[in-house]
Amino acid sequence: MKKPNLHPLALIFLLFTMLSVNAQHMEIPYKEIPQQPENYGPGNVVARMIDGLGYRLYWATDGLTETDLAYKPSQDGRSILETMEHIHTMSHNILLAPDAQPYVIGAETPTYSFEELRTRTLKNLQAASAKFRGATTEEMENFKVIFQRGDQQSEFALWNLLNGQLSDCLYHTGQIVLMRRASGNPQNPNVNPFIGKTKE
């Protein structure tokens, strides 16, 4: 069977398209806070909080070295990398809540490199924000935080996510900022969470 001949321009277009798709797949979200929602609906308010967290975490973890990742304030404390792993777990909890899906405690979790961990966490937050955006009060009544251990499930209202995982992620992101400064690699001084953009 004769193979079809592609015009050289078609080959160039195909290659460019593949490179563009790959670049979009690898792009890490939250270099800046996305455009603000159109109104102060309940889902939009939570989405905005998640976006603010995403921006802070993006810059708190930008440019970390192996030395930084291993840094811990005390022998019994978490290292920066361990803190990131903890935030990743909670980002997964946040993502599951809008669909009222359980987080399975004790399930085997893969070990990720720093870059994989950072990307996955930020993409979890981006996806969670999208699930909350535009949600009404009635819809959010069905959002649940559910933990599953074996056959047992514990269910909590969305309120617990706000004062639990979401607030906890902000808290630990601040710890990373502090620890990286102590490690000798402070965060970019141009980070501006109030504006949501970082001056180049």
Backbone torsions as a table, in degrees:
resi	resn	phi	psi	omega
1	MET	NA	131.8	-176.8
2	LYS	-75.1	132.4	179.1
3	LYS	-78.9	139.9	179.5
4	PRO	-69.0	141.5	176.9
5	ASN	-92.0	127.9	177.6
6	LEU	-97.1	136.4	176.0
7	HIS	-62.7	142.4	-179.4
8	PRO	-53.9	-36.4	178.9
9	LEU	-67.0	-35.5	177.9
10	ALA	-65.6	-39.2	177.8
11	LEU	-64.0	-41.7	179.0
12	ILE	-63.7	-42.7	179.6
13	PHE	-62.9	-43.0	-180.0
14	LEU	-62.9	-44.0	179.1
15	LEU	-63.6	-42.9	179.4
16	PHE	-62.6	-41.6	179.1
17	THR	-62.9	-44.1	-179.9
18	MET	-63.9	-40.6	178.5
19	LEU	-66.3	-37.6	179.7
20	SER	-66.5	-44.0	179.5
21	VAL	-62.9	-42.2	-179.8
22	ASN	-65.1	-40.1	179.3
23	ALA	-64.5	-40.3	178.8
24	GLN	-66.1	-37.0	-179.5
25	HIS	-65.1	-35.7	-175.9
26	MET	-87.3	-12.6	-176.1
27	GLU	-63.1	133.7	179.9
28	ILE	-93.9	127.4	-178.8
29	PRO	-76.0	165.8	171.4
30	TYR	79.8	25.4	168.9
31	LYS	-61.1	-29.8	170.7
32	GLU	-142.5	161.3	179.5
33	ILE	-73.1	133.6	179.3
34	PRO	-61.3	167.5	179.7
35	GLN	-57.2	142.2	-177.2
36	GLN	-65.9	150.2	178.4
37	PRO	-65.0	167.8	-177.4
38	GLU	-78.4	-22.2	-178.1
39	ASN	-148.1	174.7	-177.4
40	TYR	-98.4	36.4	175.7
41	GLY	-60.6	156.4	-174.1
42	PRO	-58.8	-41.5	179.4
43	GLY	-65.5	-37.8	179.7
44	ASN	-66.4	-36.8	180.0
45	VAL	-64.4	-45.4	179.0
46	VAL	-65.7	-41.5	178.6
47	ALA	-58.8	-40.9	-179.9
48	ARG	-65.7	-37.6	176.2
49	MET	-62.9	-40.5	178.5
50	ILE	-65.9	-41.2	178.4
51	ASP	-62.8	-39.6	177.3
52	GLY	-62.8	-40.7	175.6
53	LEU	-61.8	-45.4	-179.3
54	GLY	-57.8	-43.9	179.1
55	TYR	-62.8	-47.4	179.9
56	ARG	-61.1	-43.3	-178.5
57	LEU	-68.2	-38.9	178.5
58	TYR	-52.9	-51.2	-174.8
59	TRP	-80.0	-28.0	175.9
60	ALA	-64.2	-28.9	-176.4
61	THR	-106.5	2.8	-179.0
62	ASP	-75.1	126.6	174.4
63	GLY	76.1	20.6	177.7
64	LEU	-71.2	142.3	178.6
65	THR	-101.6	172.0	176.7
66	GLU	-60.2	-36.7	177.8
67	THR	-63.6	-43.4	178.3
68	ASP	-61.6	-46.1	-175.2
69	LEU	-61.7	-31.6	-179.3
70	ALA	-84.9	-11.4	-175.4
71	TYR	-67.3	137.0	173.3
72	LYS	-140.8	143.6	-175.3
73	PRO	-70.0	-22.8	178.3
74	SER	-152.4	167.4	-177.2
75	GLN	-62.1	-33.2	-177.7
76	ASP	-91.6	-6.9	-177.1
77	GLY	-83.5	168.0	175.0
78	ARG	-78.1	144.5	171.1
79	SER	-76.6	171.8	176.6
80	ILE	-60.7	-43.3	-179.7
81	LEU	-62.9	-43.0	178.9
82	GLU	-64.4	-35.6	176.5
83	THR	-65.3	-40.3	176.5
84	MET	-62.8	-39.3	177.9
85	GLU	-63.0	-38.6	178.0
86	HIS	-65.3	-43.5	177.9
87	ILE	-63.3	-38.7	179.1
88	HIS	-60.3	-43.9	178.2
89	THR	-58.8	-45.0	-178.6
90	MET	-70.1	-31.3	176.3
91	SER	-63.8	-32.6	177.0
92	HIS	-68.6	-40.9	175.4
93	ASN	-58.6	-44.4	-179.1
94	ILE	-62.8	-40.4	-179.6
95	LEU	-67.0	-34.4	-177.2
96	LEU	-76.6	-26.6	-172.5
97	ALA	-58.9	-44.9	-178.6
98	PRO	-60.7	-27.2	178.8
99	ASP	-97.1	4.4	-179.3
100	ALA	51.9	42.1	178.7
101	GLN	-98.0	142.6	-176.2
102	PRO	-77.8	145.9	168.4
103	TYR	-93.0	122.4	-174.8
104	VAL	-87.9	111.9	179.3
105	ILE	-76.8	133.7	177.8
106	GLY	89.8	-3.6	177.4
107	ALA	-68.8	144.0	-179.5
108	GLU	-66.4	128.0	-179.7
109	THR	-115.0	138.6	-180.0
110	PRO	-70.5	157.6	175.3
111	THR	-94.0	127.4	-178.4
112	TYR	-108.9	152.7	170.8
113	SER	-69.2	166.6	178.7
114	PHE	-54.7	-48.4	-177.3
115	GLU	-64.8	-40.5	177.5
116	GLU	-63.6	-43.5	-178.8
117	LEU	-62.6	-45.8	179.9
118	ARG	-61.9	-48.2	-178.3
119	THR	-63.7	-46.5	-178.6
120	ARG	-62.4	-40.5	-179.4
121	THR	-64.9	-47.6	-178.7
122	LEU	-66.0	-35.6	177.8
123	LYS	-71.9	-32.9	173.0
124	ASN	-59.6	-45.8	-179.2
125	LEU	-65.4	-40.4	178.5
126	GLN	-62.0	-44.3	179.8
127	ALA	-67.4	-38.1	178.3
128	ALA	-65.1	-43.3	178.4
129	SER	-57.4	-42.3	179.2
130	ALA	-63.4	-35.2	179.5
131	LYS	-70.0	-34.2	179.9
132	PHE	-79.7	-32.8	-172.5
133	ARG	-57.6	125.3	177.8
134	GLY	84.0	-4.0	-177.9
135	ALA	-68.1	140.8	179.5
136	THR	-89.1	169.8	177.1
137	THR	-58.6	-43.5	-179.1
138	GLU	-62.2	-42.8	179.4
139	GLU	-65.5	-38.5	-176.7
140	MET	-73.0	-16.4	173.4
141	GLU	-61.7	-25.2	-178.7
142	ASN	-92.8	-5.3	176.4
143	PHE	-76.0	129.7	-175.6
144	LYS	-135.6	148.5	169.8
145	VAL	-99.6	116.9	-175.9
146	ILE	-125.9	129.6	174.5
147	PHE	-111.7	138.9	178.6
148	GLN	-126.8	127.3	175.6
149	ARG	-127.6	107.0	-173.9
150	GLY	64.7	-125.7	179.3
151	ASP	-91.7	-3.6	-175.6
152	GLN	-94.5	134.7	176.5
153	GLN	-121.1	140.8	173.3
154	SER	-118.7	126.2	-175.1
155	GLU	-115.5	136.0	-179.6
156	PHE	-131.9	152.7	177.5
157	ALA	-70.9	163.5	-179.8
158	LEU	-59.5	-27.8	178.6
159	TRP	-52.5	-38.2	-177.9
160	ASN	-66.7	-28.0	176.9
161	LEU	-67.1	-37.8	-176.5
162	LEU	-67.7	-48.6	179.8
163	ASN	-87.6	-6.8	178.0
164	GLY	-99.6	-103.4	-170.8
165	GLN	-59.2	-42.5	-176.8
166	LEU	-65.5	-47.3	178.3
167	SER	-66.3	-37.3	-179.4
168	ASP	-63.7	-39.7	178.6
169	CYS	-62.9	-41.1	177.2
170	LEU	-62.7	-43.1	179.9
171	TYR	-59.1	-48.3	-176.9
172	HIS	-73.4	-29.1	174.9
173	THR	-63.5	-40.2	174.9
174	GLY	-61.8	-36.5	176.8
175	GLN	-62.8	-39.8	178.9
176	ILE	-62.6	-42.6	178.5
177	VAL	-58.9	-44.3	-179.7
178	LEU	-66.8	-44.8	-177.4
179	MET	-66.9	-38.2	-179.3
180	ARG	-68.9	-30.4	174.8
181	ARG	-65.9	-43.8	178.5
182	ALA	-64.9	-27.6	179.3
183	SER	-79.3	-8.7	178.1
184	GLY	96.1	12.6	-179.4
185	ASN	-133.0	72.9	-175.3
186	PRO	-63.8	156.4	177.6
187	GLN	-63.3	152.5	175.2
188	ASN	-49.1	122.5	-176.7
189	PRO	-69.9	-11.5	-178.7
190	ASN	-89.2	1.5	177.1
191	VAL	-62.6	132.0	-176.8
192	ASN	-135.5	86.5	-178.7
193	PRO	-61.6	-27.9	-179.9
194	PHE	-64.4	-45.4	178.7
195	ILE	-84.0	-33.2	179.9
196	GLY	87.6	17.7	177.2
197	LYS	-138.4	154.1	179.5
198	THR	-115.2	123.1	-178.9
199	LYS	-63.3	129.9	-179.2
200	GLU	-71.9	NA	NA
